[in-house]
Amino acid sequence: MQVTVNGRASEHPDGTTLPGLVAHYGLTVGAVVVEHNGTALLRGELERTPLRDGDRVELVRAVAGG
């Protein structure tokens, strides 16, 4: 399936999950904010949100500081 991740089209196997997609990019679920088709998801929503052909995903690293 084709998914746009951070503005770039990429191919992923059917059945890829959002946590799997995060791991594919070498990131950890708790260390990134995931936006799926324009909606920021809570960590608990990632596993139950299906990833489909044509979806748009933004992966933003969470940064703390002051």
PDB file of N, H, CA, C and O in Angstrom:
ATOM      1  N   MET A   1       0.850  -1.172   0.000  1.00  0.00           N
ATOM      2  CA  MET A   1       0.000   0.000   0.000  1.00  0.00           C
ATOM      3  C   MET A   1       0.891   1.228   0.000  1.00  0.00           C
ATOM      4  O   MET A   1       2.013   1.196   0.505  1.00  0.00           O
ATOM      5  N   GLN A   2       0.383   2.305  -0.568  1.00  0.00           N
ATOM      6  H   GLN A   2      -0.529   2.331  -0.978  1.00  0.00           H
ATOM      7  CA  GLN A   2       1.127   3.552  -0.600  1.00  0.00           C
ATOM      8  C   GLN A   2       0.619   4.463   0.505  1.00  0.00           C
ATOM      9  O   GLN A   2      -0.582   4.701   0.632  1.00  0.00           O
ATOM     10  N   VAL A   3       1.550   4.969   1.300  1.00  0.00           N
ATOM     11  H   VAL A   3       2.526   4.776   1.197  1.00  0.00           H
ATOM     12  CA  VAL A   3       1.248   5.871   2.407  1.00  0.00           C
ATOM     13  C   VAL A   3       2.175   7.076   2.281  1.00  0.00           C
ATOM     14  O   VAL A   3       3.354   6.921   1.961  1.00  0.00           O
ATOM     15  N   THR A   4       1.658   8.255   2.527  1.00  0.00           N
ATOM     16  H   THR A   4       0.700   8.381   2.787  1.00  0.00           H
ATOM     17  CA  THR A   4       2.496   9.444   2.518  1.00  0.00           C
ATOM     18  C   THR A   4       2.942   9.708   3.950  1.00  0.00           C
ATOM     19  O   THR A   4       2.122   9.941   4.838  1.00  0.00           O
ATOM     20  N   VAL A   5       4.257   9.668   4.161  1.00  0.00           N
ATOM     21  H   VAL A   5       4.923   9.478   3.440  1.00  0.00           H
ATOM     22  CA  VAL A   5       4.819   9.871   5.490  1.00  0.00           C
ATOM     23  C   VAL A   5       5.679  11.126   5.455  1.00  0.00           C
ATOM     24  O   VAL A   5       6.656  11.207   4.710  1.00  0.00           O
ATOM     25  N   ASN A   6       5.300  12.100   6.272  1.00  0.00           N
ATOM     26  H   ASN A   6       4.507  12.034   6.877  1.00  0.00           H
ATOM     27  CA  ASN A   6       6.012  13.382   6.330  1.00  0.00           C
ATOM     28  C   ASN A   6       6.192  13.981   4.939  1.00  0.00           C
ATOM     29  O   ASN A   6       7.254  14.508   4.607  1.00  0.00           O
ATOM     30  N   GLY A   7       5.134  13.892   4.133  1.00  0.00           N
ATOM     31  H   GLY A   7       4.272  13.465   4.403  1.00  0.00           H
ATOM     32  CA  GLY A   7       5.115  14.521   2.828  1.00  0.00           C
ATOM     33  C   GLY A   7       5.735  13.719   1.704  1.00  0.00           C
ATOM     34  O   GLY A   7       5.767  14.188   0.566  1.00  0.00           O
ATOM     35  N   ARG A   8       6.231  12.520   1.988  1.00  0.00           N
ATOM     36  H   ARG A   8       6.206  12.140   2.912  1.00  0.00           H
ATOM     37  CA  ARG A   8       6.859  11.692   0.964  1.00  0.00           C
ATOM     38  C   ARG A   8       6.118  10.372   0.806  1.00  0.00           C
ATOM     39  O   ARG A   8       5.842   9.678   1.785  1.00  0.00           O
ATOM     40  N   ALA A   9       5.801  10.037  -0.437  1.00  0.00           N
ATOM     41  H   ALA A   9       6.025  10.601  -1.231  1.00  0.00           H
ATOM     42  CA  ALA A   9       5.113   8.770  -0.709  1.00  0.00           C
ATOM     43  C   ALA A   9       6.063   7.613  -0.434  1.00  0.00           C
ATOM     44  O   ALA A   9       7.242   7.663  -0.786  1.00  0.00           O
ATOM     45  N   SER A  10       5.533   6.573   0.200  1.00  0.00           N
ATOM     46  H   SER A  10       4.576   6.533   0.486  1.00  0.00           H
ATOM     47  CA  SER A  10       6.332   5.380   0.470  1.00  0.00           C
ATOM     48  C   SER A  10       5.445   4.148   0.394  1.00  0.00           C
ATOM     49  O   SER A  10       4.250   4.208   0.680  1.00  0.00           O
ATOM     50  N   GLU A  11       6.045   3.036   0.008  1.00  0.00           N
ATOM     51  H   GLU A  11       7.016   2.987  -0.224  1.00  0.00           H
ATOM     52  CA  GLU A  11       5.332   1.760  -0.111  1.00  0.00           C
ATOM     53  C   GLU A  11       5.544   0.934   1.145  1.00  0.00           C
ATOM     54  O   GLU A  11       6.659   0.843   1.659  1.00  0.00           O
ATOM     55  N   HIS A  12       4.469   0.332   1.635  1.00  0.00           N
ATOM     56  H   HIS A  12       3.563   0.406   1.218  1.00  0.00           H
ATOM     57  CA  HIS A  12       4.532  -0.527   2.813  1.00  0.00           C
ATOM     58  C   HIS A  12       3.631  -1.733   2.567  1.00  0.00           C
ATOM     59  O   HIS A  12       2.633  -1.619   1.856  1.00  0.00           O
ATOM     60  N   PRO A  13       3.968  -2.887   3.145  1.00  0.00           N
ATOM     61  CA  PRO A  13       3.140  -4.080   2.956  1.00  0.00           C
ATOM     62  C   PRO A  13       1.725  -3.883   3.496  1.00  0.00           C
ATOM     63  O   PRO A  13       1.527  -3.190   4.494  1.00  0.00           O
ATOM     64  N   ASP A  14       0.751  -4.491   2.838  1.00  0.00           N
ATOM     65  H   ASP A  14       0.912  -5.054   2.027  1.00  0.00           H
ATOM     66  CA  ASP A  14      -0.614  -4.493   3.370  1.00  0.00           C
ATOM     67  C   ASP A  14      -0.573  -5.059   4.784  1.00  0.00           C
ATOM     68  O   ASP A  14       0.176  -5.994   5.068  1.00  0.00           O
ATOM     69  N   GLY A  15      -1.368  -4.494   5.650  1.00  0.00           N
ATOM     70  H   GLY A  15      -1.976  -3.734   5.420  1.00  0.00           H
ATOM     71  CA  GLY A  15      -1.413  -4.959   7.036  1.00  0.00           C
ATOM     72  C   GLY A  15      -0.440  -4.234   7.953  1.00  0.00           C
ATOM     73  O   GLY A  15      -0.405  -4.506   9.154  1.00  0.00           O
ATOM     74  N   THR A  16       0.356  -3.309   7.402  1.00  0.00           N
ATOM     75  H   THR A  16       0.327  -3.088   6.427  1.00  0.00           H
ATOM     76  CA  THR A  16       1.261  -2.535   8.248  1.00  0.00           C
ATOM     77  C   THR A  16       0.435  -1.726   9.240  1.00  0.00           C
ATOM     78  O   THR A  16      -0.563  -1.108   8.869  1.00  0.00           O
ATOM     79  N   THR A  17       0.851  -1.732  10.487  1.00  0.00           N
ATOM     80  H   THR A  17       1.661  -2.234  10.788  1.00  0.00           H
ATOM     81  CA  THR A  17       0.153  -0.985  11.528  1.00  0.00           C
ATOM     82  C   THR A  17       0.861   0.343  11.764  1.00  0.00           C
ATOM     83  O   THR A  17       2.003   0.521  11.341  1.00  0.00           O
ATOM     84  N   LEU A  18       0.199   1.267  12.429  1.00  0.00           N
ATOM     85  H   LEU A  18      -0.729   1.122  12.773  1.00  0.00           H
ATOM     86  CA  LEU A  18       0.850   2.532  12.764  1.00  0.00           C
ATOM     87  C   LEU A  18       2.069   2.311  13.667  1.00  0.00           C
ATOM     88  O   LEU A  18       3.113   2.910  13.408  1.00  0.00           O
ATOM     89  N   PRO A  19       1.985   1.476  14.720  1.00  0.00           N
ATOM     90  CA  PRO A  19       3.202   1.216  15.496  1.00  0.00           C
ATOM     91  C   PRO A  19       4.304   0.584  14.641  1.00  0.00           C
ATOM     92  O   PRO A  19       5.484   0.876  14.837  1.00  0.00           O
ATOM     93  N   GLY A  20       3.930  -0.274  13.702  1.00  0.00           N
ATOM     94  H   GLY A  20       2.972  -0.511  13.542  1.00  0.00           H
ATOM     95  CA  GLY A  20       4.909  -0.866  12.796  1.00  0.00           C
ATOM     96  C   GLY A  20       5.552   0.171  11.895  1.00  0.00           C
ATOM     97  O   GLY A  20       6.750   0.106  11.620  1.00  0.00           O
ATOM     98  N   LEU A  21       4.763   1.119  11.438  1.00  0.00           N
ATOM     99  H   LEU A  21       3.790   1.172  11.662  1.00  0.00           H
ATOM    100  CA  LEU A  21       5.270   2.193  10.606  1.00  0.00           C
ATOM    101  C   LEU A  21       6.260   3.058  11.394  1.00  0.00           C
ATOM    102  O   LEU A  21       7.318   3.424  10.882  1.00  0.00           O
ATOM    103  N   VAL A  22       5.913   3.376  12.629  1.00  0.00           N
ATOM    104  H   VAL A  22       5.053   3.079  13.045  1.00  0.00           H
ATOM    105  CA  VAL A  22       6.802   4.150  13.494  1.00  0.00           C
ATOM    106  C   VAL A  22       8.134   3.413  13.663  1.00  0.00           C
ATOM    107  O   VAL A  22       9.199   4.017  13.538  1.00  0.00           O
ATOM    108  N   ALA A  23       8.074   2.116  13.945  1.00  0.00           N
ATOM    109  H   ALA A  23       7.208   1.625  14.047  1.00  0.00           H
ATOM    110  CA  ALA A  23       9.288   1.308  14.121  1.00  0.00           C
ATOM    111  C   ALA A  23      10.097   1.232  12.831  1.00  0.00           C
ATOM    112  O   ALA A  23      11.328   1.243  12.874  1.00  0.00           O
ATOM    113  N   HIS A  24       9.420   1.155  11.680  1.00  0.00           N
ATOM    114  H   HIS A  24       8.420   1.146  11.646  1.00  0.00           H
ATOM    115  CA  HIS A  24      10.102   1.103  10.384  1.00  0.00           C
ATOM    116  C   HIS A  24      11.036   2.301  10.207  1.00  0.00           C
ATOM    117  O   HIS A  24      12.101   2.176   9.601  1.00  0.00           O
ATOM    118  N   TYR A  25      10.645   3.442  10.727  1.00  0.00           N
ATOM    119  H   TYR A  25       9.781   3.544  11.219  1.00  0.00           H
ATOM    120  CA  TYR A  25      11.448   4.655  10.620  1.00  0.00           C
ATOM    121  C   TYR A  25      12.437   4.809  11.778  1.00  0.00           C
ATOM    122  O   TYR A  25      13.047   5.866  11.941  1.00  0.00           O
ATOM    123  N   GLY A  26      12.595   3.746  12.586  1.00  0.00           N
ATOM    124  H   GLY A  26      12.099   2.887  12.454  1.00  0.00           H
ATOM    125  CA  GLY A  26      13.577   3.757  13.665  1.00  0.00           C
ATOM    126  C   GLY A  26      13.176   4.599  14.861  1.00  0.00           C
ATOM    127  O   GLY A  26      14.025   5.036  15.639  1.00  0.00           O
ATOM    128  N   LEU A  27      11.875   4.824  15.003  1.00  0.00           N
ATOM    129  H   LEU A  27      11.186   4.470  14.371  1.00  0.00           H
ATOM    130  CA  LEU A  27      11.367   5.646  16.093  1.00  0.00           C
ATOM    131  C   LEU A  27      10.615   4.780  17.097  1.00  0.00           C
ATOM    132  O   LEU A  27      10.283   3.629  16.811  1.00  0.00           O
ATOM    133  N   THR A  28      10.354   5.334  18.260  1.00  0.00           N
ATOM    134  H   THR A  28      10.624   6.268  18.492  1.00  0.00           H
ATOM    135  CA  THR A  28       9.619   4.648  19.315  1.00  0.00           C
ATOM    136  C   THR A  28       8.276   5.341  19.501  1.00  0.00           C
ATOM    137  O   THR A  28       8.194   6.569  19.487  1.00  0.00           O
ATOM    138  N   VAL A  29       7.232   4.549  19.673  1.00  0.00           N
ATOM    139  H   VAL A  29       7.298   3.552  19.684  1.00  0.00           H
ATOM    140  CA  VAL A  29       5.875   5.098  19.790  1.00  0.00           C
ATOM    141  C   VAL A  29       5.799   6.203  20.839  1.00  0.00           C
ATOM    142  O   VAL A  29       5.163   7.225  20.584  1.00  0.00           O
ATOM    143  N   GLY A  30       6.411   6.044  21.987  1.00  0.00           N
ATOM    144  H   GLY A  30       6.928   5.214  22.193  1.00  0.00           H
ATOM    145  CA  GLY A  30       6.333   7.057  23.037  1.00  0.00           C
ATOM    146  C   GLY A  30       7.160   8.304  22.767  1.00  0.00           C
ATOM    147  O   GLY A  30       7.023   9.306  23.469  1.00  0.00           O
ATOM    148  N   ALA A  31       8.019   8.248  21.751  1.00  0.00           N
ATOM    149  H   ALA A  31       8.130   7.434  21.181  1.00  0.00           H
ATOM    150  CA  ALA A  31       8.922   9.374  21.474  1.00  0.00           C
ATOM    151  C   ALA A  31       8.464  10.233  20.301  1.00  0.00           C
ATOM    152  O   ALA A  31       9.133  11.205  19.948  1.00  0.00           O
ATOM    153  N   VAL A  32       7.328   9.884  19.693  1.00  0.00           N
ATOM    154  H   VAL A  32       6.785   9.095  19.980  1.00  0.00           H
ATOM    155  CA  VAL A  32       6.835  10.663  18.559  1.00  0.00           C
ATOM    156  C   VAL A  32       5.349  10.955  18.715  1.00  0.00           C
ATOM    157  O   VAL A  32       4.610  10.218  19.369  1.00  0.00           O
ATOM    158  N   VAL A  33       4.943  12.041  18.100  1.00  0.00           N
ATOM    159  H   VAL A  33       5.543  12.640  17.569  1.00  0.00           H
ATOM    160  CA  VAL A  33       3.519  12.338  17.961  1.00  0.00           C
ATOM    161  C   VAL A  33       3.146  11.850  16.570  1.00  0.00           C
ATOM    162  O   VAL A  33       3.830  12.158  15.594  1.00  0.00           O
ATOM    163  N   VAL A  34       2.058  11.087  16.480  1.00  0.00           N
ATOM    164  H   VAL A  34       1.503  10.837  17.273  1.00  0.00           H
ATOM    165  CA  VAL A  34       1.612  10.548  15.199  1.00  0.00           C
ATOM    166  C   VAL A  34       0.336  11.252  14.786  1.00  0.00           C
ATOM    167  O   VAL A  34      -0.654  11.251  15.518  1.00  0.00           O
ATOM    168  N   GLU A  35       0.369  11.855  13.604  1.00  0.00           N
ATOM    169  H   GLU A  35       1.174  11.857  13.010  1.00  0.00           H
ATOM    170  CA  GLU A  35      -0.813  12.484  13.032  1.00  0.00           C
ATOM    171  C   GLU A  35      -1.254  11.612  11.858  1.00  0.00           C
ATOM    172  O   GLU A  35      -0.472  11.338  10.947  1.00  0.00           O
ATOM    173  N   HIS A  36      -2.495  11.186  11.889  1.00  0.00           N
ATOM    174  H   HIS A  36      -3.130  11.408  12.628  1.00  0.00           H
ATOM    175  CA  HIS A  36      -3.038  10.281  10.877  1.00  0.00           C
ATOM    176  C   HIS A  36      -4.171  10.991  10.153  1.00  0.00           C
ATOM    177  O   HIS A  36      -5.207  11.285  10.749  1.00  0.00           O
ATOM    178  N   ASN A  37      -3.975  11.264   8.872  1.00  0.00           N
ATOM    179  H   ASN A  37      -3.133  11.025   8.387  1.00  0.00           H
ATOM    180  CA  ASN A  37      -4.978  11.961   8.061  1.00  0.00           C
ATOM    181  C   ASN A  37      -5.468  13.245   8.730  1.00  0.00           C
ATOM    182  O   ASN A  37      -6.661  13.545   8.730  1.00  0.00           O
ATOM    183  N   GLY A  38      -4.517  13.999   9.303  1.00  0.00           N
ATOM    184  H   GLY A  38      -3.548  13.756   9.303  1.00  0.00           H
ATOM    185  CA  GLY A  38      -4.842  15.299   9.874  1.00  0.00           C
ATOM    186  C   GLY A  38      -5.261  15.295  11.329  1.00  0.00           C
ATOM    187  O   GLY A  38      -5.555  16.354  11.884  1.00  0.00           O
ATOM    188  N   THR A  39      -5.296  14.124  11.966  1.00  0.00           N
ATOM    189  H   THR A  39      -5.056  13.264  11.515  1.00  0.00           H
ATOM    190  CA  THR A  39      -5.710  14.028  13.361  1.00  0.00           C
ATOM    191  C   THR A  39      -4.569  13.487  14.205  1.00  0.00           C
ATOM    192  O   THR A  39      -4.062  12.398  13.934  1.00  0.00           O
ATOM    193  N   ALA A  40      -4.157  14.234  15.228  1.00  0.00           N
ATOM    194  H   ALA A  40      -4.568  15.118  15.448  1.00  0.00           H
ATOM    195  CA  ALA A  40      -3.131  13.754  16.154  1.00  0.00           C
ATOM    196  C   ALA A  40      -3.743  12.652  17.015  1.00  0.00           C
ATOM    197  O   ALA A  40      -4.838  12.805  17.556  1.00  0.00           O
ATOM    198  N   LEU A  41      -3.024  11.550  17.131  1.00  0.00           N
ATOM    199  H   LEU A  41      -2.135  11.425  16.691  1.00  0.00           H
ATOM    200  CA  LEU A  41      -3.528  10.401  17.870  1.00  0.00           C
ATOM    201  C   LEU A  41      -2.861  10.270  19.228  1.00  0.00           C
ATOM    202  O   LEU A  41      -1.676  10.564  19.387  1.00  0.00           O
ATOM    203  N   LEU A  42      -3.641   9.824  20.202  1.00  0.00           N
ATOM    204  H   LEU A  42      -4.604   9.585  20.073  1.00  0.00           H
ATOM    205  CA  LEU A  42      -3.080   9.468  21.498  1.00  0.00           C
ATOM    206  C   LEU A  42      -2.367   8.130  21.354  1.00  0.00           C
ATOM    207  O   LEU A  42      -2.692   7.347  20.462  1.00  0.00           O
ATOM    208  N   ARG A  43      -1.415   7.867  22.209  1.00  0.00           N
ATOM    209  H   ARG A  43      -1.150   8.503  22.934  1.00  0.00           H
ATOM    210  CA  ARG A  43      -0.652   6.616  22.124  1.00  0.00           C
ATOM    211  C   ARG A  43      -1.566   5.392  22.086  1.00  0.00           C
ATOM    212  O   ARG A  43      -1.317   4.459  21.323  1.00  0.00           O
ATOM    213  N   GLY A  44      -2.609   5.389  22.894  1.00  0.00           N
ATOM    214  H   GLY A  44      -2.811   6.147  23.514  1.00  0.00           H
ATOM    215  CA  GLY A  44      -3.536   4.259  22.954  1.00  0.00           C
ATOM    216  C   GLY A  44      -4.360   4.066  21.694  1.00  0.00           C
ATOM    217  O   GLY A  44      -4.910   2.986  21.479  1.00  0.00           O
ATOM    218  N   GLU A  45      -4.456   5.088  20.859  1.00  0.00           N
ATOM    219  H   GLU A  45      -4.009   5.965  21.034  1.00  0.00           H
ATOM    220  CA  GLU A  45      -5.233   5.000  19.624  1.00  0.00           C
ATOM    221  C   GLU A  45      -4.448   4.382  18.469  1.00  0.00           C
ATOM    222  O   GLU A  45      -5.044   3.954  17.480  1.00  0.00           O
ATOM    223  N   LEU A  46      -3.138   4.329  18.579  1.00  0.00           N
ATOM    224  H   LEU A  46      -2.654   4.676  19.382  1.00  0.00           H
ATOM    225  CA  LEU A  46      -2.313   3.860  17.463  1.00  0.00           C
ATOM    226  C   LEU A  46      -2.625   2.420  17.059  1.00  0.00           C
ATOM    227  O   LEU A  46      -2.743   2.116  15.872  1.00  0.00           O
ATOM    228  N   GLU A  47      -2.757   1.554  18.030  1.00  0.00           N
ATOM    229  H   GLU A  47      -2.661   1.801  18.995  1.00  0.00           H
ATOM    230  CA  GLU A  47      -2.968   0.129  17.743  1.00  0.00           C
ATOM    231  C   GLU A  47      -4.323  -0.137  17.100  1.00  0.00           C
ATOM    232  O   GLU A  47      -4.453  -1.068  16.305  1.00  0.00           O
ATOM    233  N   ARG A  48      -5.320   0.653  17.426  1.00  0.00           N
ATOM    234  H   ARG A  48      -5.214   1.409  18.072  1.00  0.00           H
ATOM    235  CA  ARG A  48      -6.659   0.379  16.897  1.00  0.00           C
ATOM    236  C   ARG A  48      -7.038   1.257  15.703  1.00  0.00           C
ATOM    237  O   ARG A  48      -8.173   1.196  15.229  1.00  0.00           O
ATOM    238  N   THR A  49      -6.103   2.069  15.216  1.00  0.00           N
ATOM    239  H   THR A  49      -5.181   2.118  15.601  1.00  0.00           H
ATOM    240  CA  THR A  49      -6.366   2.898  14.042  1.00  0.00           C
ATOM    241  C   THR A  49      -5.801   2.206  12.815  1.00  0.00           C
ATOM    242  O   THR A  49      -4.585   2.044  12.713  1.00  0.00           O
ATOM    243  N   PRO A  50      -6.654   1.792  11.875  1.00  0.00           N
ATOM    244  CA  PRO A  50      -6.152   1.074  10.700  1.00  0.00           C
ATOM    245  C   PRO A  50      -5.360   1.991   9.773  1.00  0.00           C
ATOM    246  O   PRO A  50      -5.659   3.177   9.640  1.00  0.00           O
ATOM    247  N   LEU A  51      -4.359   1.422   9.145  1.00  0.00           N
ATOM    248  H   LEU A  51      -4.116   0.458   9.253  1.00  0.00           H
ATOM    249  CA  LEU A  51      -3.564   2.124   8.149  1.00  0.00           C
ATOM    250  C   LEU A  51      -3.990   1.594   6.789  1.00  0.00           C
ATOM    251  O   LEU A  51      -3.974   0.386   6.550  1.00  0.00           O
ATOM    252  N   ARG A  52      -4.372   2.507   5.897  1.00  0.00           N
ATOM    253  H   ARG A  52      -4.385   3.488   6.091  1.00  0.00           H
ATOM    254  CA  ARG A  52      -4.915   2.097   4.592  1.00  0.00           C
ATOM    255  C   ARG A  52      -4.168   2.788   3.461  1.00  0.00           C
ATOM    256  O   ARG A  52      -3.509   3.809   3.657  1.00  0.00           O
ATOM    257  N   ASP A  53      -4.285   2.210   2.286  1.00  0.00           N
ATOM    258  H   ASP A  53      -4.820   1.380   2.127  1.00  0.00           H
ATOM    259  CA  ASP A  53      -3.686   2.776   1.093  1.00  0.00           C
ATOM    260  C   ASP A  53      -4.150   4.220   0.925  1.00  0.00           C
ATOM    261  O   ASP A  53      -5.345   4.502   1.009  1.00  0.00           O
ATOM    262  N   GLY A  54      -3.211   5.134   0.689  1.00  0.00           N
ATOM    263  H   GLY A  54      -2.240   4.905   0.620  1.00  0.00           H
ATOM    264  CA  GLY A  54      -3.538   6.537   0.472  1.00  0.00           C
ATOM    265  C   GLY A  54      -3.540   7.394   1.726  1.00  0.00           C
ATOM    266  O   GLY A  54      -3.719   8.609   1.638  1.00  0.00           O
ATOM    267  N   ASP A  55      -3.345   6.780   2.904  1.00  0.00           N
ATOM    268  H   ASP A  55      -3.200   5.793   2.975  1.00  0.00           H
ATOM    269  CA  ASP A  55      -3.334   7.559   4.143  1.00  0.00           C
ATOM    270  C   ASP A  55      -2.147   8.514   4.176  1.00  0.00           C
ATOM    271  O   ASP A  55      -1.132   8.299   3.514  1.00  0.00           O
ATOM    272  N   ARG A  56      -2.302   9.574   4.965  1.00  0.00           N
ATOM    273  H   ARG A  56      -3.127   9.748   5.504  1.00  0.00           H
ATOM    274  CA  ARG A  56      -1.242  10.547   5.196  1.00  0.00           C
ATOM    275  C   ARG A  56      -0.866  10.487   6.677  1.00  0.00           C
ATOM    276  O   ARG A  56      -1.722  10.579   7.556  1.00  0.00           O
ATOM    277  N   VAL A  57       0.427  10.332   6.930  1.00  0.00           N
ATOM    278  H   VAL A  57       1.123  10.257   6.216  1.00  0.00           H
ATOM    279  CA  VAL A  57       0.919  10.216   8.303  1.00  0.00           C
ATOM    280  C   VAL A  57       2.048  11.220   8.501  1.00  0.00           C
ATOM    281  O   VAL A  57       2.931  11.357   7.653  1.00  0.00           O
ATOM    282  N   GLU A  58       2.007  11.909   9.616  1.00  0.00           N
ATOM    283  H   GLU A  58       1.290  11.798  10.304  1.00  0.00           H
ATOM    284  CA  GLU A  58       3.101  12.782  10.015  1.00  0.00           C
ATOM    285  C   GLU A  58       3.683  12.208  11.300  1.00  0.00           C
ATOM    286  O   GLU A  58       2.951  11.920  12.246  1.00  0.00           O
ATOM    287  N   LEU A  59       4.995  12.045  11.330  1.00  0.00           N
ATOM    288  H   LEU A  59       5.590  12.279  10.561  1.00  0.00           H
ATOM    289  CA  LEU A  59       5.699  11.568  12.513  1.00  0.00           C
ATOM    290  C   LEU A  59       6.563  12.723  13.002  1.00  0.00           C
ATOM    291  O   LEU A  59       7.477  13.163  12.305  1.00  0.00           O
ATOM    292  N   VAL A  60       6.268  13.211  14.205  1.00  0.00           N
ATOM    293  H   VAL A  60       5.526  12.853  14.771  1.00  0.00           H
ATOM    294  CA  VAL A  60       6.977  14.360  14.760  1.00  0.00           C
ATOM    295  C   VAL A  60       7.610  13.932  16.077  1.00  0.00           C
ATOM    296  O   VAL A  60       6.921  13.474  16.989  1.00  0.00           O
ATOM    297  N   ARG A  61       8.919  14.084  16.167  1.00  0.00           N
ATOM    298  H   ARG A  61       9.478  14.456  15.426  1.00  0.00           H
ATOM    299  CA  ARG A  61       9.604  13.733  17.413  1.00  0.00           C
ATOM    300  C   ARG A  61       9.207  14.700  18.514  1.00  0.00           C
ATOM    301  O   ARG A  61       9.220  15.919  18.344  1.00  0.00           O
ATOM    302  N   ALA A  62       8.856  14.111  19.645  1.00  0.00           N
ATOM    303  H   ALA A  62       8.845  13.121  19.782  1.00  0.00           H
ATOM    304  CA  ALA A  62       8.526  14.912  20.818  1.00  0.00           C
ATOM    305  C   ALA A  62       9.836  15.398  21.446  1.00  0.00           C
ATOM    306  O   ALA A  62      10.752  14.610  21.681  1.00  0.00           O
ATOM    307  N   VAL A  63       9.909  16.693  21.711  1.00  0.00           N
ATOM    308  H   VAL A  63       9.165  17.332  21.520  1.00  0.00           H
ATOM    309  CA  VAL A  63      11.114  17.285  22.277  1.00  0.00           C
ATOM    310  C   VAL A  63      10.726  18.037  23.541  1.00  0.00           C
ATOM    311  O   VAL A  63       9.772  18.815  23.556  1.00  0.00           O
ATOM    312  N   ALA A  64      11.482  17.789  24.591  1.00  0.00           N
ATOM    313  H   ALA A  64      12.257  17.157  24.579  1.00  0.00           H
ATOM    314  CA  ALA A  64      11.243  18.499  25.844  1.00  0.00           C
ATOM    315  C   ALA A  64      12.391  19.473  26.082  1.00  0.00           C
ATOM    316  O   ALA A  64      13.516  19.244  25.638  1.00  0.00           O
ATOM    317  N   GLY A  65      12.109  20.502  26.751  1.00  0.00           N
ATOM    318  H   GLY A  65      11.195  20.687  27.112  1.00  0.00           H
ATOM    319  CA  GLY A  65      13.167  21.461  27.042  1.00  0.00           C
ATOM    320  C   GLY A  65      12.599  22.726  27.632  1.00  0.00           C
ATOM    321  O   GLY A  65      11.392  22.861  27.836  1.00  0.00           O
ATOM    322  N   GLY A  66      13.466  23.616  27.891  1.00  0.00           N
ATOM    323  H   GLY A  66      14.446  23.506  27.726  1.00  0.00           H
ATOM    324  CA  GLY A  66      12.959  24.823  28.506  1.00  0.00           C
ATOM    325  C   GLY A  66      13.775  26.030  28.168  1.00  0.00           C
ATOM    326  O   GLY A  66      13.463  27.132  28.620  1.00  0.00           O
TER     327      GLY A  66
END
